Amino acid sequence: MRRAFTAVALVMLATAPLKAEGLDGAKLYEICEHNDPSSTENIVCAYYIKGFIEGMLFGDFSAKVTVGYCPPEDGISPETGRLIFRKFIQDNPKASTDKAGVAVGAALLSAFPCKKPN
């Protein structure tokens, strides 16, 4: 039952349209105040923080790479990111042993490298 609830909550998170400016520190704090491990708020908080930690890991990795990350101006959807990641792992199976943040980051860097000036 808990796995089903978690799956539903994650689907809701992945498909819910939320602009980056729609969540501030006060709102995240409010969400993170819920201590019930099975609550949607607790799951949202945990995965937001986990995603941020993974993003920091990716930032450290990408600082060491000479190619920059230049996504489309209007961004990409989580579904597009998922498809890019899956294709990258299929094409680069050795990357499946990397930390998740590094593997996703490498996939996105590969899909959206910055164009070099002529």
URJOKA-V729451 format. One line per field, one symbol per residue. psi: psi as a letter, one per 30 degrees, with the letter a starting at -180 (. if undefined). Layout:
# URJOKA-V729451
psi=???
This chain:
# URJOKA-V729451
psi=eeeeeeeeeeeeeffkjjleffjleeeeeeeffkfjfgkeeeeeeefeeeeeeeeeeeeeefffkfkljillegalleeeeeeeeeeeeefiffffflkeeeeeeeeeeeeilkkkk.
